[in-house]
Amino acid sequence: MARLRIGEKDQNQHSIHNLLHRHDNGLTEQEIAEMTGMDRRRLNNYLRDLQDQQKAYREKRLWFGER
């Protein structure tokens, strides 16, 4: 697996976080993956990191940004 460039992880997390905030009705992982162009495995890692940081949460299949 290729290594990320310096700051790329933070930039990707920030992009996903902003995307979640723009969609008040929530998004599925598949929708987020299509919008960001990320594969679902990598995206899932970012979402779990955001959840651990209390910046995102999941309800059933939908992901939301914390307010």
C-alpha positions in Angstrom: 0.0 0.0 0.0 1.3 3.4 -0.9 2.2 5.8 1.9 0.3 9.1 2.2 2.1 12.4 1.7 2.6 14.6 4.7 -0.7 16.2 5.6 -2.8 14.1 3.2 -4.5 12.2 6.0 -5.6 15.4 7.8 -6.7 16.9 4.5 -8.8 13.8 3.6 -10.4 13.7 7.0 -11.2 17.4 6.8 -12.8 16.9 3.3 -15.0 14.0 4.6 -16.0 16.0 7.7 -17.0 18.9 5.5 -19.0 16.6 3.2 -20.9 15.2 6.1 -21.8 18.6 7.3 -23.2 19.6 3.9 -25.6 16.6 4.0 -27.9 17.0 7.0 -29.9 13.8 6.0 -26.7 11.7 6.3 -24.8 9.7 3.7 -24.0 6.0 3.2 -20.4 4.9 2.9 -21.0 4.1 -0.7 -22.3 7.6 -1.4 -19.3 9.2 0.4 -16.9 6.9 -1.5 -18.4 7.9 -4.8 -18.3 11.6 -4.0 -14.7 11.5 -2.8 -13.3 8.9 -5.2 -11.9 6.9 -2.3 -12.2 3.1 -2.0 -14.5 2.0 0.8 -11.8 0.4 2.9 -9.7 3.6 3.2 -12.9 5.6 3.7 -14.0 3.4 6.5 -10.8 4.0 8.3 -11.2 7.8 8.0 -14.8 7.6 9.2 -13.8 5.5 12.2 -11.1 8.0 13.0 -13.6 10.9 12.8 -16.0 8.9 15.0 -13.2 8.4 17.6 -12.6 12.1 17.5 -16.3 12.7 18.0 -16.5 14.6 14.7 -18.9 12.1 13.0 -21.4 9.5 14.1 -23.3 6.7 12.5 -27.0 5.8 12.7 -27.7 2.5 11.0 -26.2 2.9 7.5 -26.0 6.7 7.5 -23.0 8.8 8.6 -23.5 12.3 10.0 -21.1 15.1 10.9 -21.2 16.3 14.5 -22.5 19.8 15.1 
